[in-house]
């Protein structure tokens, strides 16, 4: 489906369009809704592409994102009390991430190296009772500091979305905002969240905590974070990789292989 520029609908016009579509599921009205919301797809794709390697093209993300948008229009239930922009952003991002996983855009040898890095970090942290230093990690792996820094960059690429929230959590010109989970809180999950926050406060440096907040809560890109902290984008990427390894190890201890906290 093309992205022909069209006059933006007013709130009243959009509300009527939704009402008419939901009453009869007319195909023409569905296409009008999709055309209206296509800019949301591009917005999400352009935010996502900034965190991906150069071999991934924004138009590829837009194409699969439109499919997610189409499904969102078909399945949207306004009686649930969630804005469509919030609902569709999750569908759109999900479609884009599914596409990235399907094309396996990270080389196998790179995945093997980053898996070894994470395993080494985990072993050293278990033995030392604290996160290991870069010098300790590089010595254990038998590599130099420069190679370790490159490996952190590769790790960051491989795990870019492993800890990312399921939707873009910000209010913006397209009306995308956080979707509140109204389910009853899971006691195990709540305890794990508290443990994770305690770990963040105890084992992440102030700068790492700041990067965590800017990346996962404020949804800034590595480049934007670098501009704030006066650091290069590659340096922010390396720091982000290290904090992700630390947090994944903490989650591994909390949940193990089953997804539930392990017995003491």
C-alpha positions as CSV (number, residue, x, y, z in Angstrom):
1,X,0.0,0.0,0.0
2,X,1.4,3.4,-1.0
3,X,2.0,6.4,1.3
4,X,0.2,9.0,-0.7
5,X,0.1,12.3,1.1
6,X,-3.4,13.2,2.2
7,X,-5.0,15.9,4.3
8,X,-4.8,15.0,7.9
9,X,-8.2,14.2,9.3
10,X,-9.6,16.3,12.2
11,X,-10.5,14.6,15.5
12,X,-14.2,14.7,14.6
13,X,-13.6,13.3,11.1
14,X,-11.4,10.5,12.5
15,X,-13.9,9.6,15.2
16,X,-16.7,9.4,12.6
17,X,-14.5,7.3,10.3
18,X,-13.8,4.8,13.1
19,X,-17.5,4.7,14.0
20,X,-18.6,4.0,10.4
21,X,-15.9,1.4,9.9
22,X,-16.7,-0.5,13.2
23,X,-20.4,-0.6,12.3
24,X,-19.9,-2.3,9.0
25,X,-16.2,-3.2,8.5
26,X,-16.3,-1.6,5.0
27,X,-13.1,-2.3,3.1
28,X,-12.9,1.3,1.7
29,X,-13.2,2.7,5.2
30,X,-10.5,0.4,6.4
31,X,-8.1,1.6,3.7
32,X,-8.9,5.2,4.7
33,X,-7.9,4.4,8.3
34,X,-4.7,2.7,7.2
35,X,-3.8,5.6,5.0
36,X,-4.4,8.0,7.9
37,X,-2.1,6.0,10.3
38,X,0.7,5.1,7.9
39,X,2.8,8.1,9.2
40,X,2.8,6.3,12.6
41,X,4.5,3.3,10.9
42,X,7.2,5.5,9.4
43,X,7.7,7.2,12.7
44,X,8.3,3.9,14.5
45,X,10.5,2.6,11.7
46,X,12.7,5.7,11.7
47,X,13.1,5.5,15.5
48,X,13.9,1.7,15.2
49,X,16.4,2.0,12.3
50,X,18.6,4.3,14.4
51,X,19.4,1.3,16.6
52,X,20.1,-1.2,13.8
53,X,23.0,-2.0,11.5
54,X,23.3,-0.2,8.2
55,X,22.3,-3.3,6.2
56,X,18.7,-2.9,7.5
57,X,16.7,-0.4,5.4
58,X,13.9,1.7,6.8
59,X,11.6,1.0,3.8
60,X,11.8,-2.7,4.7
61,X,10.6,-2.0,8.2
62,X,7.8,0.3,6.9
63,X,6.6,-2.4,4.6
64,X,6.2,-5.0,7.4
65,X,5.0,-2.3,9.7
66,X,2.0,-1.6,7.4
67,X,1.0,-5.2,7.7
68,X,1.0,-4.9,11.5
69,X,-1.1,-1.7,11.1
70,X,-3.6,-3.5,8.9
71,X,-4.0,-6.3,11.6
72,X,-4.3,-3.6,14.3
73,X,-7.2,-1.9,12.4
74,X,-8.9,-5.3,11.9
75,X,-8.6,-6.4,15.6
76,X,-9.0,-3.1,17.5
77,X,-11.6,-3.1,20.2
78,X,-12.4,0.4,21.4
79,X,-14.3,-1.0,24.4
80,X,-11.1,-2.0,26.1
81,X,-10.3,1.7,26.8
82,X,-6.9,1.8,25.0
83,X,-6.1,4.4,22.4
84,X,-5.7,3.0,18.9
85,X,-2.3,4.7,18.5
86,X,-1.0,2.9,21.6
87,X,-2.5,-0.4,20.5
88,X,-1.3,-0.2,16.9
89,X,2.3,0.8,18.0
90,X,2.7,-2.6,19.7
91,X,1.4,-4.5,16.6
92,X,3.6,-2.4,14.3
93,X,6.8,-3.0,16.4
94,X,5.9,-6.6,16.8
95,X,5.7,-7.1,13.0
96,X,9.0,-5.3,12.5
97,X,10.8,-7.4,15.2
98,X,9.4,-10.6,13.7
99,X,10.8,-9.6,10.3
100,X,14.2,-8.9,11.8
101,X,14.2,-12.3,13.6
102,X,13.1,-14.1,10.4
103,X,16.0,-12.7,8.3
104,X,18.5,-13.4,11.1
105,X,20.5,-10.3,10.4
106,X,23.3,-11.1,12.8
107,X,26.0,-13.5,11.5
108,X,26.3,-16.8,13.3
109,X,30.0,-16.3,14.2
110,X,29.0,-13.0,15.8
111,X,26.3,-14.7,17.9
112,X,28.9,-17.3,19.0
113,X,31.3,-14.7,20.1
114,X,28.7,-12.7,22.1
115,X,27.4,-15.8,23.7
116,X,30.9,-16.6,24.9
117,X,31.2,-13.0,26.2
118,X,28.0,-13.3,28.2
119,X,28.9,-16.8,29.5
120,X,32.4,-15.5,30.6
121,X,30.9,-12.5,32.3
122,X,28.3,-14.7,34.1
123,X,31.0,-17.1,35.3
124,X,33.3,-14.4,36.6
125,X,30.5,-12.6,38.3
126,X,29.5,-15.8,40.0
127,X,33.1,-16.5,41.1
128,X,33.9,-13.0,42.2
129,X,30.5,-12.1,43.8
130,X,30.5,-8.8,41.8
131,X,30.5,-7.7,38.1
132,X,33.9,-8.3,36.6
133,X,36.1,-5.5,35.3
134,X,36.9,-5.2,31.6
135,X,40.5,-6.3,32.4
136,X,39.2,-9.4,34.1
137,X,36.9,-10.2,31.2
138,X,39.5,-9.7,28.5
139,X,42.0,-11.8,30.5
140,X,39.5,-14.6,30.9
141,X,38.7,-14.6,27.2
142,X,42.3,-14.2,26.1
143,X,41.7,-11.1,24.1
144,X,42.9,-7.4,24.2
145,X,40.9,-4.4,25.3
146,X,40.3,-3.2,21.8
147,X,38.8,-6.5,20.7
148,X,36.7,-6.6,23.9
149,X,35.3,-3.2,23.0
150,X,34.4,-4.4,19.5
151,X,32.8,-7.4,21.0
152,X,30.7,-5.2,23.3
153,X,29.5,-3.4,20.2
154,X,28.5,-6.7,18.6
155,X,26.8,-7.8,21.7
156,X,24.8,-4.6,21.8
157,X,23.7,-5.2,18.2
158,X,22.6,-8.9,18.9
159,X,20.6,-8.1,22.0
160,X,19.3,-4.7,21.0
161,X,15.6,-5.6,21.5
162,X,15.9,-8.3,24.2
163,X,15.1,-5.8,27.0
164,X,13.2,-3.3,25.0
165,X,9.6,-2.5,26.1
166,X,6.8,-3.8,23.8
167,X,5.7,-0.4,22.7
168,X,7.1,3.1,22.2
169,X,6.5,4.6,25.5
170,X,6.1,8.3,24.7
171,X,3.4,10.8,23.8
172,X,4.2,12.5,20.5
173,X,2.7,14.1,17.5
174,X,1.0,10.8,16.5
175,X,-0.5,10.3,20.0
176,X,1.5,7.2,20.9
177,X,1.6,6.7,24.6
178,X,2.2,4.0,27.2
179,X,-0.3,1.2,27.4
180,X,-1.1,0.3,31.0
181,X,-1.3,-3.4,31.9
182,X,-4.4,-3.8,33.9
183,X,-3.8,-7.5,34.9
184,X,-3.4,-8.5,38.5
185,X,0.3,-8.1,39.4
186,X,2.2,-11.4,39.6
187,X,3.9,-11.7,43.0
188,X,6.9,-13.5,41.6
189,X,7.3,-10.9,38.8
190,X,6.9,-8.0,41.3
191,X,9.6,-9.5,43.6
192,X,11.9,-10.0,40.6
193,X,11.4,-6.4,39.5
194,X,12.3,-5.2,43.0
195,X,15.5,-7.4,43.0
196,X,16.4,-6.0,39.6
197,X,16.0,-2.4,40.7
198,X,18.1,-3.1,43.8
199,X,20.7,-4.6,41.6
200,X,20.7,-1.6,39.3
201,X,21.2,0.8,42.3
202,X,23.9,-1.4,43.8
203,X,25.9,-2.5,40.7
204,X,25.5,0.0,38.0
205,X,27.5,3.2,38.0
206,X,25.6,6.6,38.0
207,X,26.4,6.9,34.3
208,X,25.1,3.4,33.5
209,X,21.9,4.1,35.5
210,X,21.5,7.3,33.5
211,X,21.9,5.5,30.2
212,X,19.4,2.8,31.4
213,X,16.9,5.6,32.1
214,X,17.4,7.5,28.9
215,X,17.3,4.4,26.7
216,X,14.6,2.2,28.2
217,X,12.4,4.9,29.9
218,X,12.9,8.0,27.7
219,X,13.4,5.9,24.5
220,X,16.3,8.0,23.3
221,X,18.7,6.6,20.7
222,X,22.4,5.9,21.3
223,X,23.3,9.0,19.3
224,X,20.9,11.2,21.3
225,X,22.2,9.8,24.6
226,X,25.8,10.5,23.4
227,X,25.0,14.1,22.7
228,X,23.6,14.5,26.3
229,X,26.5,12.8,27.9
230,X,29.2,14.3,25.6
231,X,30.2,10.8,24.5
232,X,30.6,9.2,21.1
233,X,27.7,7.0,19.9
234,X,30.1,3.9,19.9
235,X,31.1,4.6,23.5
236,X,27.4,4.8,24.6
237,X,26.8,1.5,22.7
238,X,29.6,-0.2,24.6
239,X,28.4,1.0,28.0
240,X,24.9,-0.1,27.1
241,X,26.1,-3.5,26.2
242,X,27.9,-3.9,29.5
243,X,24.8,-2.9,31.5
244,X,22.6,-5.3,29.5
245,X,25.0,-8.2,30.3
246,X,24.8,-7.3,34.0
247,X,21.1,-7.1,34.0
248,X,20.6,-10.3,32.0
249,X,22.8,-12.1,34.4
250,X,20.7,-10.8,37.3
251,X,17.5,-11.9,35.5
252,X,19.1,-15.3,34.9
253,X,19.8,-15.7,38.6
254,X,16.3,-14.6,39.5
255,X,14.4,-16.7,36.9
256,X,16.7,-19.4,35.7
257,X,15.5,-21.4,32.7
258,X,11.9,-21.7,33.7
259,X,10.9,-18.0,33.8
260,X,10.2,-18.3,37.5
261,X,12.5,-17.4,40.4
262,X,14.7,-20.2,41.4
263,X,14.6,-21.8,44.9
264,X,17.2,-20.6,47.3
